[in-house]
Structure formats: C-alpha cells, structure tokens
Amino acid sequence: MKRVHVAAAVIRDADGKILIARRADAQHQGGLWEFPGGKVEEGEAVQVALARELHEELGIVVTAARPLITVHHDYPDKQVLLDVWEVSAFTGEPHGAEGQPLAWVTGRELGNYEFPAANQPIVAAARLPSEYLITPDDLETPVMLRGIQKAIAGGIKLIQLRAPNGYDPKYRDLAVDAVGLCAGKAQLMLKGPFEWLGDFPSAGWHITAAQLRKYASAGRPLPASRWLAASCHNAEELSLAEQMGVDFVTLSPVQPTRTHPDAVPLGWEQAAQLIAGFSKPVFLLGGVGPAERQKAWETGAQGVAGIRAFWPEA
C-alpha cells in the first residue's frame, strides 16, 4: 500500500488562535475536524504543495511557515505521511472555498473537537510551546519558587519540576506550591511514583526512562486530558514511549552537558534520524538553549528543553 503524502498546516492568527476545518461527510474520516492542507503531488516540494493547497482551500497566501511535526499513521484502509507546518503569517481572509465549515479555536479548545487518529500528535504539537524549562537541583524552596515565578513572567509555558532524589516528601510539598504558581499560566509537569498521580489532578507527568521500561506495556497511566511525557535517549525508548501513548518526549543528550559528562551525545544528525522515525512532539535536551531553537525545528523537533539555558536565576 503506497503511503499518501499530505502537507498540512497549523495556521495561527494574531491572537494565537488556530484554524481548523471540517471534513466533508463523503471523505475518508468524513465529519471529523482537521488541519487544512492536502496531497503532495509527485515530485512537488512540500512547501509548494502546502502553499497551493491553502490557496485553493482557503484563499490565502502563506508568507511565513516553518516545519512543526511529521506523522506516519496507518489506518486499516490507508497509510498516510503528514508533513505539518506552522503558518504564522499569511495574506487574505481565510474562507471555506470548497464549502467546508471553518473554526478559529484556542489551543485548549482543540480538545473539544473530534479529529482523525492521525491528527492527535498534531493537536499536541499545536498546543505545546517550543521551550520546556526543567528546574535545577538543590535550590532552597523560596529560591526555586521565585525562579519559577520569574520564568512564567518571562513567558515560559511548560515547566518540569525536576526530582533527582525520587520519592522525597519535600518534593511533594514543593509540588503543591509549584501547582499554585503555575495555575492558569503554565503547564506544570511533575515526576515521581504513579501513586501520586491522583494528588495533583492539574499537573502533567514526566516519567523517567526507568519507569518507561517498567510500565510501558501497561499502557497510559493518565487520562487523555492530562499531559504525559517521557525521557528518551534512543530508538528503543522512543518505541516504548509510543507504546505507552505519551503526548511528547525529551530526547537527550544532543550535545555534551555539565550535568551528565559521561553520557555520549547523540549529535544533531542522529537526533534528526530518531525524530524522523517517531510521530510525536520531541523536545531536544542537553547542551541546547534558545539559540538552538531554529536548528531544533529544522531537525524535526518541537523545540528545546533545558535547565541552565532557561532558568532565570542562572
């Protein structure tokens, strides 16, 4: 069965709202919502196909776009490769040129619409930022909380409360305070045993590679309404993350780091190869920061994750 190559777009307006379209009932996966786009013709460049499809479907001309995510998905009757770009600027007023209903929605509202299964990773990528802050170790609680507050004020939207010592009661107390600081402003990801999941209903969970190896076969430990992420370092762990149904991963280390001097870095080329075989958002971690964000996008990643590079008190 030949894989159908599709160019699709997460189109944002000036307020950050995202444009979605409803598929005609007679189409494959008819009646569901989707991100606008269409088939890439034989020998056609993806960007060219995307511009052509968006002009035909919506009557707009793309003026700024970048790669967002690539998704391979197998339906029982069809295999697709979705080449998804984020469109941040365009001219023209989008309208359903083929009679399709359109809606502008916030990232949070995407969860209220039903999309084809292949679109689920795109929904996650559309909702996630391009920077993921991981908090440093060994800070006194007031310093840690002040740093989190500053990071949020500086625009950070995704924060992992790092737990190097595992199941520490002090971490739980800190987590309660961090949840309060992040409420309505940033998505907090916690770490720790699954027994704690019920105690922090608003937080997402970032699982370790060890937890991934232990629990992946049992499937997703959280409902779809909560974020689930995993730390991955190789193809095997990415495969386990896929099996568990995580929403996104960190892939590390890309470059040498002070925190893990013994870890062999993947390098940009190997990171790109691993991302190409994985159909969920990936944050690159290890020796990267805001300056590498563009390079991360070109590698196929959602963005960059880091401790020192993003910590305001550093």
N, C-alpha and C positions, 0 to 999 in steps of 0.2 A: 504494500500500500504506500503510495507516494505521500510524503508529508506536505501539507498545504502551508505555504509560507505567507504569513499575514503581517502587514505593517499596521500597528495600532497606536493611538495617541491618548495620553493623559493630558488634556487641554485645560489650562488654568486661566481664569480671568484675573483682573487686577486685585480682586479680593481673595484670591486663592481658591475660589470655588472651581469644581471640576465638572466638565461637560460629559454627560452620558446619553446614550441613545437606545431606544427600544427596538429590538429585532422584530421584523415582520413575522406574523404567525406562520407563514408558509416556509420561512427559512429554517435551516438547521439550527436547533436550540431556539426556535421561534418563541416570541413573547417575553424572552428574558432581556435584561438590560446589558449593554456592552460599552466598551470604549471605542469611539469611532475609528474607522480605518477600513482596510480591505486587502485583497490579494496582491502579492508582488508578482508582476509578470516575469516570464522567463527572461533572464539577462538584465532585468531592471534593478537599479540601485535602490536600497530600502528607503533612503531619504526622498528619492524621486517618487517612488510609489506612494509614500505617505503624503507628500505634498499634493500629488494628483488625486488620491482618494478623498482627502479632506476638502479639496476644492470642489470635486464632484458631489460629495455627500452633504457638505455644509456651506459651500460657497465662500470659504475663507482661504486666504493666502498665508502660509506659515512664514514667519520672519525670524523666529528663534526656537530651536529644538535641540535636545540632547538625548543620548541613549538612557533609558531607565532600567529595563529588565528584559531578558529573553526567556520565554517559557516554552518548553516542549510538553505537549499534552496528548495523550492517546485516548480518544473516545472509542467505544466499540465499533463505530462505523467510519471513523475518520481520525487521521493523525494531523496535528497542527503544530507549527512553529510560529509563535507570536513574538514579533520583533517590536518592542514597545518603546516609544519615545515620549519624553515630556515636552510639551509645546508650551512655552512661556510667553510667546508673543505672536500675534497674527493680525492681519487687516481684514476688514469685512465683518458683517454681523452674522454669526452662525445661525442657520435655519435648516430644518429638515428638508433638504432639496429633493429627497426621494419619498417625502411624505412621512418620514419616521418621527415619532414624538421624541423631543429632547428634554433634558432637565439639567439645571445647574445645581450641584449639591456640595455640601461641605464634606471634608474627608470623613468626619464622624457619621454623616448621613448615608455614606455608601453602604454601610451595613444594613440599611433598611430596604435595599433593592436586591432583587434576585439576579445573579449573573451566572453564565455558564461556568462549569467547574474549572475550565482552563483559565478563567479570568480571576480566580481567587488570589493568586500571588500578585496580580496587578493591583487589585484592591489594596493589599497590604503595602505594596511599594508606593502607591499613591498617597497612603495615609502616613507613611513614615518620613521623618526628616532625613537629611543627608549627613547629620553628625550625631554621634552616640557617645555621650560622656560616661566614663567609668570613674567612680570616685577613688581617690588614693587610699592607701592603707594608713594605719597608725596615726590618725589625727584625733585629737580630743573632740568630743561631741560638739561643743559650741563652734569650734573652727570648721568642722565638717558641715554643720547646718548653715553656717554663714556662707561657706563656699557654694553650697547647693543653691541658696537664695540668690547669690550673685550670678551664678551660671544661668539660672532661669531668667533673671532680669536682663542678662546679655543675649537671650534668645534661644538658649538650649531647650529642646523639646523632648529629649529622650535621655534618661539617666539610669545607669545601673548602680545600685548601692552594693559595692564590692564586699564580699565576705571571705577574706583569706583564711579566717580561723573556723569556718564552717558553722557549727551549730551553737553559737555563743549567745547566751541570754542578753548580753549587752547589744548585740546586733539587732535583736528583736526590738529593744527599746528605741534604738536609733531609727529603725524602720518605721515605727509608729510616728515619730517626729517628721521623718522624710515624706511619708504619705501625706501628712498635713500640709507641708510646704509645697508639694507638687500638685495638690488637688486643683483641677481645672486649669492648670498652667502647663504641666509637662507630664509625660508618661513615665512613671517610675517602674523599674524592673528590679525585683528582689531576687536573692539567692537563698538556698537553704533546703531543708528536707521537705518533701511533699506534705508532711503532716501539718506544716504551717500554712498551706495554701488557703484554707478556709478563713484564716485570721486576718487576711489582707485582701479583701474582695476587689479593691480598686487597682491593685498592683498587678503588673505582669510578672512572669517568672523567667529568669535566665538560668538554664541548667548547665552544669559542668559536663565536660566530655565523659567523666566517670559515670555521672547519672544517666547520660545518653546511652552508654554501653549497657548499663544495668536495666534501664526501663523502656528502651525504645520499642521492644516487641509488645509491650502492654498498650501501646498507643498513647494518644494525647491525654495528659492528666488534668487538663483545664478545658472549660467550655470555649467555644469559638469566640465568645465575646471578650475573652481576656487574652492579652498578648503572651505568646510563648516563644522563647528564643533559646539558642544553644551555642556553646563554644565549640568550634570545629577547627581541626588542624590538618585534615587530609580527606581523601575521597571516601574512605570507609565511614568516617564520622559524618560527612555530609549525607551519605546514603542512609545512615541511622536517623539523622535529623528529618529527612524526607519521610522515612517510615513512621516516625513519631507524629508527624503532622505539625511541625513547628511553623511559626509565621516568618521568622527570619533567623539568621545566624551571624556570628562573628567568625571570620577566618583569619588565623594568625599562626606565627608572626610573618608579616610580609617582609620586614627588614629587621636587622639586629636591634635588640632593645636592652636597656639597662636592667629592667625587672627580670628578664629571662635570658641572661647572657649565654646559657648553654643551648638554648633552642636553635635549631638550624632554620634560618629564614627561608620562606618559600620563594621569595623574589616575585617580581611583577608578572613575569611570563607564566610561571606555574600557577600563580593565583588566578590569572585570566583563564587558564585551561580548566581549573577546578570550577570556576564560576560558570563557564560555558556548559558544563555538564549538570548544572544544578538549577532548578527552576523556582527559586525563592529569593527574596532580597538578601544580599550579603553585605555586611559592613567589614571592610578590611581593617585589621588591627595590627599594631606592632611597628613602631618606628614611623608612623604616619600621623599627619595632622591636617588642619585646614588647607595648608599649601598643597597637599596631595589630593585634594578632593576631586579636581578635574581629571587627574590621572586615574583615580579610582573609578570615576564614571566611564572613562574610555575603556577600562578593564572589564566593564560589565557590572560593577558593584553599585549598591545603593548609595554608598558613601564611605566615610571613615569613622572609626571608633578610636578612642584613646583616653589616657589618664592625664599625663602632664600637658599634652597639646591643647586640652580643653579646660583644664582646671583653673579657675580664675585666680586662685591664691598662689599659683605656682610662680 
